[in-house]
C-alpha cells in the first residue's frame, strides 16, 4: 500500500508540519460539526425527514373533503426547506393572505383575450388598443405565505356536480368573468341563461356538471332603479332598508359556494324606505328629507344580508368580498377623471379614500359580528379582503380603453375613463388564486 501512496516531494520536516496542522484542522472541524448537530437537534424549526418518503410542505388527512386534496399543482419542483413552515405562518400560527406585495411575474397572464370568449368589450383592454402590456405581468405575493397558482383542472375535478354564485354588482361580474377565463384553459363554459339585460347569467361546464352563476343585486336589498344602459337616471333610486333582494335570496339554497359583495352603488343618490315609508335619503338636496348617509344604508344592508346567511338552514360556504377602491385622478368618472399609471403602487405610496375606508370598516365590523352566529349554526363565513391589494393596482383598469380604439381618429380625444373595473386579463385574476388557497388550506389562514 505504501507504494501506491503519493508523497509530497517537499522536505520531510515541512511535510510533518503540514501533517500536524491537518490533524488540528480535522479535530476542530469535528468539534464544529458536533456543535452544529446539537443546535439543530434542539431547534423546534428543524425536523429530520424519513429518507424513504417524499417531503411535503403540508399534511392532509384522508378523511378531509375533496377540496382538501390539493386543488393547486406547482408548476416547478419546490425543494423542501427546514424553515418553510415558519415562513408560511405568523407568530400566532395563522398567515394573512392579504398582506403582501405585487411581484413581477414573467409567466403571466395565463389566458388572453383571444383564448377567452367571456371578456366583455369594455374590459378587453388588449383588443381595445391599450398600448402597454406591463400591467399583465404582476402577481400577488403574501409576505408570510406561498400563494399557489390557480389550477383549473384540479378545481373543476373537485367541483363535479357543484355550483357557485357570485352575488353583487358589476365588480362581481368582473370577478366571475376572470374565473371563467381561467377555467377556459380546460373547458369553455356554456351559457344556459341570461336575464333581459344580460346582467344575471348562468354557465355550465358539461364535462363536470359544474354550474357558475352571477346574480345582479348591486344593493343586496330590494330596490327600484331607473337607469339606462349608460348609467343615466330618470328618477332617484328607491331603496328598502328592511327587505333583501329576492333575486338572490330565493336562489341561495341552490348554491354550494357563494361570493357576495356590496359597495359602490350605495354612493348613488337614493331615497330610503322602511315599512314602505320614506325614512330619509342619501344626497338628495331640495327634497326636504333627512340625510341619513350611504354608511347608514350600507350597514343596514350588510347586517340584514349577513344575518340571513348566518341563520340559514342551507349551509353554503360563503365568502364576503370587501369593497373595491377606484383610482380616478384629477376628477371623477363623470368629470374627466383618469387613471394612466403603468406600474403598481408600493405599500405606503397611496392612501385609501375616506368613503372606501368607511365601507371597509363597516364590512369588517358586521362580518365580525356575523361570524360568531354563523359558527354556532354551522355556516362557514369567510372574509375575502381584497381592498388593500386592489388599492395598489392603479395600472390595472381599462381607463380610456373601455372603448374600442378610442384615439384612432384623434389622439387628443376626450373619452370617459373606467378606473373602477379591471382589465381582463389583469389584477383581478389574483382574487381567484386567493379564493382557492383559502378553500384548500383554510386552517392556516385568518
Phi, psi and omega in degrees: 000329180298322181295334182277347183273146178255121182266156175291128181287355181285166181307149184299322181299316180294324180295318179296321180298315181292328178294316179297319179295325178294319178300318180296316180298318179297320180296316179297319180297319178298316179297318178297317179298320178297319180295317179297316180299319179298317181296318181294319181293331182270356182271140178285343185272000183237137175222136174284140178258142175301135183289346182270355183244151174279124182295142178236151179274343181223157175242125183237125184282157184292333186270008176281162182294168182298336178295333183276004182260052171062083173286341182254145178235121181297145182271352175210158181295132179253122180282139179291136174237135183304329183260020183297321179295322179294323178296331186280333187240157176266187188298329182270011178084001179241148179249142177260107181294341191260005172251117184182206183215157171272123181247154181293136183228100182291348182270352180274157356273167181272351175215168177230175177293339178277330182273343182241116181277356187269001180283125177286157186304319185282356175250358185271071186298324178298307182295326184282357170103015177300123189283334182264154180230003182298332181297344182280339192252055174225150181219141181286130180233104174301148186286331184242012183223158168264128179252102181295156173289149177297128177254102187295324181291316179297321179299310182296322177301321183280346183255017176302128180066021179250173180215143177238149172226136172251118187245127179155218185254206184292338175291323175296322177294319175304317181295314183292328177293324174300315179297318178300319180293320178295317181289338181295346175295338180253312180206139176278134180285154176252121178286123184247352179199146166208150177280181186299326182261006179061031179265324173256133182217159174227134176239155176229143173255099191303322184292342184239356187050043180256130183248134180231126185231153167235128182246116182285111177205077190295336179256346189067350180254163171298133183207161171235118185242137185237057181245148173271186185293343179264006178081012179272127184265140174260349179199162180291147176294139174251121187237126184260107189283352181245015182218126177282158179285116182295344180302326178256327182292326180290337181259351189307320184292348183274355189243139177277328182226141182224135170243116187236147182201155173238206173138239198301333182295339180287350177276350180284156174300131182207149174260130185260133179240146165216140185053035179062022176236146179292128180249342182162202184199178168232125178052066180227061181301142178086001182258001178056042178240155179289127176281107181268335177089150180296328183294325177298313181291321183294318178297318178300315182297313182294319181298318181292315182293315181290328175294319177299314181293314185293331183256008182287146174287341179274122187261066175286159172267120191243131170255128169259119179268130182284169188299151180255118179285149173263176183227037176293133176235148179061033179139176177258185182297331183263359185227035174086014179298145182230166171213095185241021178286153186247349182224160178293156167288154167266159181303129180096351182273350183215145176251147179286144177293155182301318183295321179290321177297318180297314180299314183295322177298317177299315181301310183294324178295313183289324178293321180301317178293317185290329184297325179295315179294317181300316181298319178298329183261009177075024179257130178271112180239120184239154179257119173262089190271076184272000186300308185296315182290330177288327179302330184278002185242065178291346183273355190263009183263158177297328184059229179288347184272025166285346178248155181286122176044062187296338183246019183296321182266330182214110183292346178253017182299142175269116182231154177287136180261147173250104181246024179243308180282174187241141171300149172236124354296164181176194185302330184296340178299328179293338177300323181287327172303317182294315180302314184290324178292323177295326177288318186289318186232050188299336186288340186257008181242151176292000000 
